[in-house]
Amino acid sequence: MNHLALLFISNPLTPLEHIARHVLNWLHGTVGLPWAWSIVALTVIVRMLLVPLTVRQIHSMQNLQRFAPQMKEIQKKYKGDKQKQNEELMKFYRENNINPAASCLPMLAQLPVFLGLYYALKHFSRENPSLHPGSLSFLHFIPSIAAHTTTHWGGYVLLVVYVGSQLASSYYMSASVDKTQRTLLMVMPVVFVFVIARFPAGLVLYWVTTNLWTVGQGLITRRLMPKPAAPEKRTSRSPRQDDGDGGGNGAKPDPSGQPPAQPARSNAPPRKVRRKKAGRR
């Protein structure tokens, strides 16, 4: 059994940590970036690799937005039978090539990177600085990206930036969901900030960078990609289409074969026509 297999058995997350550590060492030692900017570069690399999944996510969100009225009709029709409702919705998804889970794929794909970076930074704070030479500070207001975010006043500034970027990211990512889910997505960053405050500052920096990428991606998407056309809604005032009777006015023939009734004549008196008098002979 090789060394990687032993590491995986002892801790399944250890290989993720080693991969994140090797990438950071390459960005810092070979490319020459500071440790903090190596995390930013790592985030950009990950998001560039996830572009195909992101495109699928955008198309899925547009399809959900386009077919939202039809899906609401199905939910309303089978409101009393949840099993039948789910069956009809899944059938509707298959017929229209909709994948509701596609919107979660980029986030799920980033989870291994998030976990690997978390353990790498966690061990950074315990190891001898000689194992990772170089400054761990970020923009001179965060002393160490391996320390807890709230150990310095600069970490609180980073948390404020995190909340703002997460709210903006949630705004673009929740365009196709209903009002309740959208409200939940907008409240979650404020609640989650108390949890992420105990994370290493470098991990918060990673999440801020990916949020800013999402915001920029949302702005570009709104400019370049056309909005999906909403399905036409017919009302009682909508004009009838030609039913093939050749008249072009949408009137249907009587099944008995009788010609359609003529419109009622007006009760106004007939117009008098003045005749010219014959000339004298």
N, C-alpha and C positions, 0 to 999 in steps of 0.2 A: 504494500500500500504506500503510495507516494506521499510527499509532504503536504500537498494541497488537499488530498483526501483526509488526512489527519486533522488539518485545520478546519475543514468543513464539518467534520464530526464533532470536534470540540466546540465550535461556534459557527453556525451556518453563515453568519454575517461577516466573518473574518475575511473571506475572499473579496467581498465588496470593499472592505476597508483597505485591503492591499492594493486593489485596482485604483481606488481614489488616491491613495498615497503615492503610487507610481506616477499617476498623471500629474499630481501636484509637484512632485520632485522634478519631473521633466519640464513642466512649465517654469519652475523656479530656477532649476540648475542649468538646463540646456537653453531655453528661450530667454531666460534672464529676467523674468517678471518677479516683483515682490510677492510674498506669500498671499497677501490679501488680493492683489490683482490676478494672481493665479486662480483664485476661486472664481473671480469674475469671468476670466477666460474659460475656465472649465464650464461655467454655466452657459456661456455663448456656444461652446462646442456641443454641449448636450442638446440645446435648443435647435441648433442647426441640423443635428442628426434626427431630430424629431419632426422636421418639417413635413415629411410625407404623412405622418400621423396627424399633424396639425391641419393639413389640407382636408383630410377625411373628417376631422372634427368640425371644420367650418362648413363643409357640405352637409354634414349630418344636422347641424344646428339650423341651416337654411331650410332643409327639408322639414324639420320639425315645425319651424315657423310657418312654412307654406301650407302644410297640411293640418295645422292646429285646429281650424274650424271643423274639419271632417272627424278628427279624433275626439273633439268635444261632443260631437253628435253621437258617436259610438258610445262614449261614456254615459251620456244622458239616456240613450236608448236602453242600455243594459245596466242601469243604475242599481237595480235590485238584485242582479246576479253577477257577482264579482268574477266568478270563474268564466262565465260566458263573455263578460266584458274583456277579460284578459285574452281569451282565445280570439275574439274578433280584432282586438288591437294588434296581436301578433300576426294575424292574417293580413291586416292592413299594412303592417310594417314590411312583410315579405312582398306584397304586391307592389309597393312603392319604393322598394330598396332603401328602407330607413333602418338605421342601426342606432338605437338610443344609447348604446354603450360607447359609441365612438367618441362622444364628448369627454369621456373619462380616460381615454387611452393615453394622451400625453401626460396627465398627472400620475397615472399608474406607472408609466415608463420612467418617470423621474424618481420614483420612490427608492429604487436600489441606489441611485446616486446620492440621494438625501441621507440614507442610512450609512452608506460607506463614508461620506464626508463627515457625518456626525461622529463616528468612532475614530476616524483619523484625527480630527481636531481634539477630541477628548484625550487621546494619547499624546498629542502635542504638548498639552499642558502638564503632563506627568513626566515626560522624557527630559533627558539632558539637552539643553539648547544646542550642544555641539552636534547632535544628530540631525538637526534641521537649522543650519546656520542662516542668519539673516533676520531682519526685523519682522516681527509679527504684527506691527501696528498698521493702522489704516487711516490715511489722510490726517495723521497727527492728532486725531481726537478720540481714537480708540487704541489704547495701549497694546492690546493683544487680542487677536481674533480667536485664540484658543480659550480665552477666559469667558466666564458667564457674561451675558450681554449687560446685565445691570451692575457690574462691578465698577463701572466708571460712568460719568455723566454722558460721555459720547455714545454709550450704549442706548441711553434713553432717546437720544436724537435718532439713532438708527431704528428704534422701535416705532417712533412717530412716522418715519419714512416708510417703514414696513406696512403700517396700518393704512397710510394713504395710498401706497402702491397696490396693496391687496384690495382695497375698495374699488380702485379704478380698474383693476384686473377683473374683479367680480362683475363690475358693470358691463364690460364687454363680453364676458363669458356667459352671462345670464340673460342675453337678449331674447332667447327663444323659450324661456321657462315661464311658468305662471307667476302671478304676483306673490303668492305665499312663498314659493321656493326662492324667488329673487330677494325677498325681504330677509329670508334666512341666510342666504349667501352674503348679504351686505352686513348682517349682524355678526356673523362668525369671526371675521378678523378682529373685531373689538374684544370678543370673548377669548379667542385663541391667543391674544397677545400676552395674557398672564401665564400661559404655558410656554410659549416660545421665549419668554424673557429669561428662562433658566437654561436655554440652549447656548452653545458657544456663539460668540459674535460673528464668526465666519459663516456659520450656518444661516444666521439671519441675513447676512450679506448675500449669500447664495439665493435666498428666497426673494429678497428685494430685487436682485438682478433679473430673476426669471419673471417676476411681476412686471417690471419695466419692459421686458421683451414682449410680454403678452399685450401690454397696453399699446406699444408701437405696432405690433402685429394687428391689433384690432383697428387702429387708425388706417393702416395700409389696406386692410381688407375692405373697410367701408368705402374707401376711395376707388379701389380697382375692381372689386367684384360686384356685379350687378345684384340688386336686391331681387329675391324670388318673387315672381308674379303671384299675387293672391288669386285664388279661384274665384270665378265670377259668381256673384250671388244673385239669384233670380227672385224678384218680388212680384206682387200682384200688379204693379204698374209697369213691369218690364214688357216690351212689345213681344207678341207671339211670333214665332218663326214660321216660315212658309211650310205648310204641311204637304206640299206636292199637288195641290189642286189646280195649279197653273194660274191662279188668280193673283198670287203674290200678296194678298191682303190677310192671309192666315185664316180665312173663313173655312170652316169644315162643312162638307155637304151633308144634307139630312140623310140618315140611313134609309128612309122610306122612298128616296129617289126624287122627292119634291124639290124644286129650286128654293134656294134660301129666300127668306122673307125680305121684301123690299123695305127700306127705311121709311118711317112715317113721314108724310108730307107736312109741310108747315101749314098752319091755319091762317096765315096772312092772306089778304085778298089778292086776287090776281092783278097783275100790272096792266093798266089800260093802255092800248096802243092807239094812238091818234092817226086816223087815216087822212090822207090828203084829199081835198075836194076836187072833183073833176072840173076842168076848165070849161068856160062857156063856149058853145059852138058859134 
